[in-house]
Amino acid sequence: MTLDQIKTFLVLAKTGNFNRTADILNVTQSTVSARLKMLEQALGHALLIREHSGCRLTAAGHQFLSHAANIQMFWQKSLQTVTLRPEFRGVLTLGTQVSFWDSLVVDWMAWMRRQAPDIALDIQADYSVAQMSKLSDGLMDIGIMYQPRHTTGLTIEKLLDDELVLVSTREREMSSGWIEDFVFVDWGDVYLEAHAAAFPDAETAAVTVGLGALGLQYILQFGGSGYFPLRVVRELLDERKLFRLDAAPLLKRPAYLVYRNDPIDAAAVETAIKGLRQIAGNV
């Protein structure tokens, strides 16, 4: 089994097409077929079924898919470690949801460079489910997320309560009725429950998005209103680019730190967590 075979299988699983896979990998179709055949022989199971329209995963292929992705990630993490410059003693991988990037993670990165300059940082933006998987598999040291899942070997602690406030690009009074320019951001299950309790008669918004940054960018460019974390919009409020609707209820969304109980470099993880707690407290 080789990494080329693993990579070829992963691309085949994604494209479902031998020709397209060959183009992506810049090899011939016969090379793609040969790599797949050798991988199947090594595993003792067929991974893909050829069809007129392309190919699809077998039951064994579905089972091997996540393992193949982990093998590739383990290799990349190993490469990252062995190619470290002499001034670094290790790499710390932090996963974070995108909404924490500007107001928490960037400050933490600067804090880590001051407090632990001999630790290289690998920052990955991802959702809770993907972060939990990487933490469980040892591919990530710390995760910042909204919806952790209790898993053996991992510690979960609350980092902060995100305060979500209703803001608008124009000064106006609070209204309980349907607002044409309201952008509904899906901030997750906890927020959805809180919003439903606060606005039980709310009708479907004209625009709904699943990414807060997209919703904020939209209203800043075209006008509108929506619920956003106070830490994200505070500067925009100070600059009067946004206006807070004070009569609107404050909605909270808890965010959590998740980390392994048995980290390889316990000192580095402890330092990183100390910095995250400190910066989150300031936020």
N, C-alpha and C positions, 0 to 999 in steps of 0.2 A: 504494500500500500504506500503510495507516494502523495505528496501535497498536490502535485499536478492532477492526479486522479481525483482527489477530494475536491479541488477547485472546479474541475470539469463537471463532476457530478452535481455540485451546487448550482452551477450555471445552467446545466441541463434541466434541473428540477425547476428552476425559475422560468426558463424560456419555453420548455416543452418542445424544443426544436433543435435537431442536430446541426442544421445549416447555420442557424442564428448563433448557436453556441460556438461553432467554429469561427465565425466572423468576430465575435466578441473576444475570443481568446487568441485570435490571429494565428490559427493553425488550420490544418486540413480537416475535412469531415472524417477521413479515415483515422486520423490521430485521435479525434474525439471518441470514435467507436472503439479504438484499441484501448484507450485509457479506461473507458467504462467497463470493457470486457475484463481487463486485468483486475479492476477493483472488485467486480462481482466474483471473480475467481478467488480472490483473497478472502472475501467474506463468505463465500459459499452460498450466495443467494442472488437471484436476479433483482435488480433495483429499479429497472425501468422496463416498460412494455412499449415496443415500437407500434405505432399506428399510422394509417395513411396520412393523417393530419399532423403527426409529430410523435410525441411519446408522453407517457404518464407514469407516475410512480406506482410501484407495486406496494403491497403491505409492508414488506421488508424495507423498501425505499423510504416510505413514510417514517418508519421507526428509526432509520439510520440518518435521516435528514438533520435533526437537531444535533446528533453526535458529530456529524460531519462539520457543521457550522462551528461547534465547540473546538474541534480539532484544529480548524483553521485559525480560530481566535487564540487558542493556546500557543500555537506556533508564532503568531504575530506578537503575543505578549513575551514569549521567550526571546524572540529576536530583539525586542525592545530592551530587554534586560541585559543580554550579552553584548549589545552594542553601545552600552552606556559609556560616556566619557569618564575618565578617572576621577573627576571631581564629584561624581554622583555615586552614592552607595546603594541606591534603589529607585524604583518607580512607584508612585502611588496613583492609583486610578480612582477618579471620582466620577460618579454618574449623577446627572441632575436633570430635572425637567427644565425646559427652555425658559419658563417664566421666572426662574431664579438666577438666570445668567447675569443680567445687568446689575441687579441690586444686592446680590449676595456673593455669587461665585467669583466675579472679577476681583472684588475686594479680598476675598479669601485667598485667591491665587497670589496676590501681592503680599499678603500676610505670610503665606507659606514660604515665599522666596526670601523673606526676611528671617523667619524663625527656623526654617529648615532648608537652607540653600543647597544642601547635599542630597536633597530628594527631588528627582525629576517628576513633573506632574503630567498626567494623562487625563484630560477632561472630556467626558462623553455626554452628549445631550440625548436623553432617551426617556421613554415613558416608564411608568411604574413596573409593568409586567416584564419588560425587557431587562430593566435594572435588577429585579428580583432574581431572574434567571441567571444573569451574569454573577451576581453576588453568591448565589448558591453553588455555581460552578467554579468559583475562585477566580473569575476573570475581572472582578471589580472589588475594590477595597471598601468603598463607602458610597452609599446612594442617598440622594435627597429626592423625596417623592411625596405624593399625596395619598397614594393608596397602597401601602405595603401589605404583604401577606405573611402571616406568622409562619415561619419556617424554622425547622430545627437547625441550630448552628448559627443563627443570625439574631442580633439584638436590634430591637426597634425602640426608638425614643422620640418623643415629640420635640421638634426643633423650634417651631413657632406657630402661631395662629395667624394665618393670612387674613387681614381685614380687607374685605371687598366693599368698595363704596360706589355709589351711583354717581356718575359724572356725565356732563354734557358739554358740547362745544359752544353752547350759548347759555346765557343766564336765564333761567326759567324756574317756575314753581314746580313742586312735585305734583304728579298727576297719577291717579289710580287707574285711569282708563288706558285704552290702546294708544301707544305713541308710535307714529309712523317711522320715525328715525331711530327707534330703539334697536340696538344690536344685541342679541342674546348670545352670550359666550357660555359654552358648556364647560364649566370648571370642574366637572366630576360629580359623583353621586351625592357627596355630602352637601355640596353647594346646591344641587338640584332640589334636594329635600328642603333646604333652608329657604330657597327662593320660592318654592311652591307654598311653604307655610306663610311666607311674608306676603305673597301675592296669589292667593288661592283662586282668584277669578281672572288671572292673566291670560290673554289670548296669544296665539302663536305670533312671534315677532316676524317682521318682514325679512330680516336677515339673521341667520343663526350660524355661528362658527365654532369650531372645536379647538381653535388655537387663539389664546388671548392676544398675542402679538399681532395677529392678523386683524382681529376686531378693533384693536386700538389704532392700528395704522389706517384702517378704513374710516373710522369716525374723524380722525385728525385730517384726513384728506378730503372727505366728502361731507363731514358734519354728521352729528348724531349723538347718541348717548348709550351708556352701557355700564355694567359692573366690572370694575377692575381693582386689583390689589392697590391699596393706598401707597405702599412702598414704591410701586411702579409709576403712579401718576402724580406723586407729591410735587415733583419739580414742575410738571406741566400745570398743576394748580397754582403754584407760586408765580409762574409766568403768565397766568391767566389765559392760557391756551385751552384749558379745561375749567369747568366750574362744577363744584360739588353741590349736589342736591341734598342739603342738610336734613330735610324732612324724611328722606328715604332711610329705611332701616339698614343698619350695618350688618353685613353677612360675613360669617367667619368660615375659613377653610383650613383645617390643621395640616401642617406639613411635617414630615418625619425624617429622621436620620436612620439609616439602616446600615449595619456593618457586621463583619464576621466576628464570632467569638474567639477565633484562633488565628488572628492575622499573622502573616509571615514576618512582618516588621511591625511589632506591637508599638514601639516607640513612635514611629512615623504616623501610624494611625491615631494614636493618642494625641499627638501634636495637632494633626489635621482636625480632629473632632473638637479639640479645645478652641481652635480658631473659628470653626463654624459656629459653635455655641456663642462665642464672644461677638462675632459679627451679626449673627441673628438677633442677639440681645439689643444691639445698637439699632438694627432695622426696626 
